[in-house]
Amino acid sequence: MATQAVLKYLKDTNRPYSANDIVQNMHKEYTKGQIQKSLDELVADGSIFEKVYGKQKVYCVKQEDMVIDAADDELNELNSKISSTTEALKNLKAELTTVESSLKTLLTEPTTEEAIKEINQLKEENGKLQEKIKVLKESTDLVPEKEKTAVLNKKTKYLNDYRKRKRICMSIINEILENYPKSKKVLLEEIGIEQDGDEVLDKIQ
């Protein structure tokens, strides 16, 4: 019963198939064991022929040599498509790894709200430092050189921190802008950022 059904299927489709393909295409009407046994019987009595491609066996009804060659060409084309698909999958996995790495890096950076808060704190500290420097400049003779140096070093540290946080904040904002429907100016106004960083730096340098 299974043997005749398998032979009829191969004749009707007139294409080479593996045992697994036949099981699936016949909607698992027969078990893989029944299908394989039928194929072995059909090969033995000469109704079909068997070809080995690597570790895979394929079966097809016997035809003229030209038709067999066409079947070989089709198998080669299928193998080529499998290779192309495998390579594409490999590339996609590599891209996924890169995206996951970028996402991990992004998640370790401060949020927009945290970056804004830190920038505002640095602005406030810079303002206080600016006033202190002004007083120091007006009374240079009254301030020991060691204290002046310490204050100037602290000023430099604040400026560096400010620039670093500003870069992080603007990087996050630029990423938001990629999917933000409005302009950069509108976004900055909505989240409460004033673009006065350069002016502040000019005043306190």
DRENDO-1510 file (C-alpha; in Angstrom, 1 decimal, always signed):
<recs>
REC; n; res; u; v; w
REC; 1; MET; +0.0; +0.0; +0.0 .
REC; 2; ALA; +2.7; +2.5; +1.0 .
REC; 3; THR; +5.0; +1.4; -1.8 .
REC; 4; GLN; +2.5; +2.1; -4.5 .
REC; 5; ALA; +1.5; +5.4; -2.9 .
REC; 6; VAL; +5.2; +6.5; -2.8 .
REC; 7; LEU; +5.7; +5.5; -6.4 .
REC; 8; LYS; +2.6; +7.4; -7.6 .
REC; 9; TYR; +3.7; +10.5; -5.7 .
REC; 10; LEU; +7.2; +10.4; -7.3 .
REC; 11; LYS; +5.7; +9.9; -10.7 .
REC; 12; ASP; +3.1; +12.7; -10.3 .
REC; 13; THR; +5.6; +15.2; -9.0 .
REC; 14; ASN; +8.4; +14.1; -11.3 .
REC; 15; ARG; +11.0; +15.6; -8.9 .
REC; 16; PRO; +13.8; +14.2; -6.7 .
REC; 17; TYR; +13.0; +14.0; -3.0 .
REC; 18; SER; +14.6; +12.8; +0.2 .
REC; 19; ALA; +12.7; +10.4; +2.5 .
REC; 20; ASN; +12.0; +13.2; +4.9 .
REC; 21; ASP; +10.6; +15.4; +2.1 .
REC; 22; ILE; +8.3; +12.6; +1.0 .
REC; 23; VAL; +7.1; +12.0; +4.6 .
REC; 24; GLN; +6.3; +15.7; +5.0 .
REC; 25; ASN; +4.8; +16.2; +1.5 .
REC; 26; MET; +2.5; +13.2; +2.0 .
REC; 27; HIS; +1.3; +14.9; +5.2 .
REC; 28; LYS; +2.7; +12.1; +7.3 .
REC; 29; GLU; +0.2; +9.6; +6.0 .
REC; 30; TYR; +2.9; +7.0; +6.5 .
REC; 31; THR; +5.7; +6.8; +9.0 .
REC; 32; LYS; +9.3; +7.5; +8.0 .
REC; 33; GLY; +10.1; +3.8; +8.5 .
REC; 34; GLN; +7.3; +2.8; +6.0 .
REC; 35; ILE; +8.4; +5.4; +3.5 .
REC; 36; GLN; +12.1; +4.4; +3.7 .
REC; 37; LYS; +11.1; +0.7; +3.4 .
REC; 38; SER; +9.0; +1.5; +0.3 .
REC; 39; LEU; +11.8; +3.5; -1.3 .
REC; 40; ASP; +14.3; +0.7; -0.7 .
REC; 41; GLU; +11.9; -1.8; -2.4 .
REC; 42; LEU; +11.3; +0.6; -5.4 .
REC; 43; VAL; +15.1; +1.0; -5.8 .
REC; 44; ALA; +15.6; -2.8; -5.7 .
REC; 45; ASP; +13.0; -3.5; -8.3 .
REC; 46; GLY; +14.2; -0.7; -10.6 .
REC; 47; SER; +11.1; +1.5; -10.4 .
REC; 48; ILE; +13.1; +4.4; -9.1 .
REC; 49; PHE; +16.8; +5.3; -8.7 .
REC; 50; GLU; +18.7; +6.6; -5.7 .
REC; 51; LYS; +21.4; +9.2; -5.7 .
REC; 52; VAL; +23.7; +10.2; -2.8 .
REC; 53; TYR; +24.6; +13.9; -2.2 .
REC; 54; GLY; +26.9; +14.1; +0.7 .
REC; 55; LYS; +25.0; +12.6; +3.6 .
REC; 56; GLN; +21.7; +12.9; +1.9 .
REC; 57; LYS; +19.9; +10.4; -0.3 .
REC; 58; VAL; +17.4; +11.5; -2.9 .
REC; 59; TYR; +15.0; +9.4; -4.9 .
REC; 60; CYS; +13.4; +9.9; -8.4 .
REC; 61; VAL; +11.5; +7.9; -10.9 .
REC; 62; LYS; +13.6; +6.6; -13.8 .
REC; 63; GLN; +13.5; +8.7; -16.9 .
REC; 64; GLU; +15.6; +9.5; -20.0 .
REC; 65; ASP; +19.2; +10.7; -19.3 .
REC; 66; MET; +18.3; +14.3; -20.3 .
REC; 67; VAL; +15.5; +14.4; -17.7 .
REC; 68; ILE; +17.9; +12.9; -15.1 .
REC; 69; ASP; +20.4; +15.6; -15.9 .
REC; 70; ALA; +17.7; +18.2; -15.4 .
REC; 71; ALA; +16.9; +16.7; -12.0 .
REC; 72; ASP; +20.6; +17.0; -11.1 .
REC; 73; ASP; +20.7; +20.6; -12.2 .
REC; 74; GLU; +17.7; +21.3; -10.0 .
REC; 75; LEU; +19.4; +19.6; -7.1 .
REC; 76; ASN; +22.5; +21.7; -7.6 .
REC; 77; GLU; +20.4; +24.8; -7.7 .
REC; 78; LEU; +18.7; +23.8; -4.4 .
REC; 79; ASN; +22.1; +23.2; -2.9 .
REC; 80; SER; +23.3; +26.6; -4.0 .
REC; 81; LYS; +20.2; +28.2; -2.5 .
REC; 82; ILE; +20.8; +26.4; +0.8 .
REC; 83; SER; +24.4; +27.7; +0.8 .
REC; 84; SER; +23.3; +31.2; +0.1 .
REC; 85; THR; +20.7; +31.1; +2.8 .
REC; 86; THR; +23.2; +29.7; +5.3 .
REC; 87; GLU; +25.6; +32.5; +4.5 .
REC; 88; ALA; +22.8; +35.1; +4.8 .
REC; 89; LEU; +21.9; +33.7; +8.2 .
REC; 90; LYS; +25.5; +33.9; +9.4 .
REC; 91; ASN; +25.6; +37.6; +8.4 .
REC; 92; LEU; +22.4; +38.3; +10.2 .
REC; 93; LYS; +23.7; +36.7; +13.3 .
REC; 94; ALA; +26.8; +38.8; +13.1 .
REC; 95; GLU; +24.7; +42.0; +12.7 .
REC; 96; LEU; +22.5; +40.9; +15.7 .
REC; 97; THR; +25.6; +40.6; +17.8 .
REC; 98; THR; +26.7; +44.1; +16.8 .
REC; 99; VAL; +23.3; +45.5; +17.6 .
REC; 100; GLU; +23.1; +43.8; +21.0 .
REC; 101; SER; +26.6; +45.1; +21.8 .
REC; 102; SER; +25.5; +48.7; +20.9 .
REC; 103; LEU; +22.3; +48.3; +22.9 .
REC; 104; LYS; +24.3; +47.1; +26.0 .
REC; 105; THR; +26.6; +50.1; +25.7 .
REC; 106; LEU; +23.7; +52.5; +25.4 .
REC; 107; LEU; +21.9; +51.0; +28.4 .
REC; 108; THR; +24.9; +51.6; +30.6 .
REC; 109; GLU; +25.0; +55.3; +29.8 .
REC; 110; PRO; +23.0; +57.8; +31.8 .
REC; 111; THR; +19.4; +58.4; +30.9 .
REC; 112; THR; +18.4; +61.8; +29.3 .
REC; 113; GLU; +16.9; +62.9; +32.6 .
REC; 114; GLU; +20.0; +61.9; +34.6 .
REC; 115; ALA; +22.3; +63.6; +32.1 .
REC; 116; ILE; +20.3; +66.8; +32.2 .
REC; 117; LYS; +20.3; +66.8; +36.1 .
REC; 118; GLU; +24.1; +66.3; +36.2 .
REC; 119; ILE; +24.6; +69.1; +33.6 .
REC; 120; ASN; +22.5; +71.5; +35.6 .
REC; 121; GLN; +24.4; +70.6; +38.8 .
REC; 122; LEU; +27.7; +71.3; +37.0 .
REC; 123; LYS; +26.3; +74.6; +35.7 .
REC; 124; GLU; +25.4; +75.6; +39.2 .
REC; 125; GLU; +28.8; +74.6; +40.6 .
REC; 126; ASN; +30.6; +76.4; +37.7 .
REC; 127; GLY; +28.6; +79.5; +38.5 .
REC; 128; LYS; +29.7; +79.4; +42.1 .
REC; 129; LEU; +33.3; +78.7; +41.0 .
REC; 130; GLN; +33.2; +81.7; +38.6 .
REC; 131; GLU; +32.3; +84.0; +41.5 .
REC; 132; LYS; +35.0; +82.6; +43.7 .
REC; 133; ILE; +37.6; +83.0; +40.9 .
REC; 134; LYS; +36.4; +86.6; +40.4 .
REC; 135; VAL; +37.0; +87.3; +44.1 .
REC; 136; LEU; +40.4; +85.6; +43.9 .
REC; 137; LYS; +41.5; +87.7; +40.9 .
REC; 138; GLU; +40.5; +90.9; +42.7 .
REC; 139; SER; +42.5; +89.9; +45.8 .
REC; 140; THR; +45.4; +87.9; +44.3 .
REC; 141; ASP; +47.9; +89.2; +46.9 .
REC; 142; LEU; +45.8; +87.9; +49.8 .
REC; 143; VAL; +45.4; +84.4; +48.5 .
REC; 144; PRO; +48.3; +81.8; +48.9 .
REC; 145; GLU; +49.6; +80.4; +45.6 .
REC; 146; LYS; +48.7; +76.9; +46.8 .
REC; 147; GLU; +45.1; +77.7; +47.3 .
REC; 148; LYS; +44.9; +79.5; +43.9 .
REC; 149; THR; +46.3; +76.4; +42.2 .
REC; 150; ALA; +43.9; +74.1; +44.0 .
REC; 151; VAL; +40.9; +76.3; +42.9 .
REC; 152; LEU; +42.1; +76.5; +39.3 .
REC; 153; ASN; +42.6; +72.7; +39.2 .
REC; 154; LYS; +39.0; +72.3; +40.6 .
REC; 155; LYS; +37.8; +74.7; +37.9 .
REC; 156; THR; +39.5; +72.6; +35.2 .
REC; 157; LYS; +37.9; +69.4; +36.6 .
REC; 158; TYR; +34.5; +70.9; +36.5 .
REC; 159; LEU; +35.0; +72.1; +32.9 .
REC; 160; ASN; +36.1; +68.7; +31.8 .
REC; 161; ASP; +33.1; +67.0; +33.6 .
REC; 162; TYR; +30.8; +69.5; +32.0 .
REC; 163; ARG; +32.1; +68.8; +28.5 .
REC; 164; LYS; +31.9; +65.1; +29.1 .
REC; 165; ARG; +28.3; +65.1; +30.3 .
REC; 166; LYS; +27.3; +67.5; +27.6 .
REC; 167; ARG; +28.7; +65.1; +24.9 .
REC; 168; ILE; +26.8; +62.2; +26.5 .
REC; 169; CYS; +23.6; +64.2; +26.7 .
REC; 170; MET; +23.8; +65.4; +23.1 .
REC; 171; SER; +24.5; +61.9; +22.0 .
REC; 172; ILE; +21.4; +60.6; +23.6 .
REC; 173; ILE; +19.4; +63.6; +22.2 .
REC; 174; ASN; +20.6; +62.8; +18.7 .
REC; 175; GLU; +19.5; +59.2; +19.1 .
REC; 176; ILE; +16.1; +60.4; +20.2 .
REC; 177; LEU; +15.9; +62.8; +17.2 .
REC; 178; GLU; +16.2; +59.9; +14.8 .
REC; 179; ASN; +12.5; +59.0; +15.6 .
REC; 180; TYR; +11.4; +62.4; +16.9 .
REC; 181; PRO; +8.9; +64.2; +14.6 .
REC; 182; LYS; +9.9; +67.7; +15.5 .
REC; 183; SER; +13.0; +69.8; +15.3 .
REC; 184; LYS; +16.0; +69.6; +17.7 .
REC; 185; LYS; +15.1; +73.1; +19.1 .
REC; 186; VAL; +11.6; +71.9; +20.0 .
REC; 187; LEU; +12.9; +68.8; +21.7 .
REC; 188; LEU; +15.4; +70.7; +23.8 .
REC; 189; GLU; +12.7; +73.1; +24.9 .
REC; 190; GLU; +10.3; +70.2; +25.8 .
REC; 191; ILE; +12.9; +68.5; +28.0 .
REC; 192; GLY; +14.2; +71.7; +29.5 .
REC; 193; ILE; +17.7; +72.1; +28.1 .
REC; 194; GLU; +19.1; +75.5; +27.4 .
REC; 195; GLN; +21.8; +75.7; +24.7 .
REC; 196; ASP; +24.0; +78.0; +26.7 .
REC; 197; GLY; +26.9; +75.5; +27.3 .
REC; 198; ASP; +29.4; +77.3; +25.1 .
REC; 199; GLU; +28.5; +80.7; +26.6 .
REC; 200; VAL; +29.1; +79.3; +30.1 .
REC; 201; LEU; +32.4; +77.9; +29.1 .
REC; 202; ASP; +33.5; +81.2; +27.6 .
REC; 203; LYS; +32.6; +83.1; +30.7 .
REC; 204; ILE; +34.5; +80.8; +33.2 .
REC; 205; GLN; +37.6; +80.0; +31.2 .
</recs>
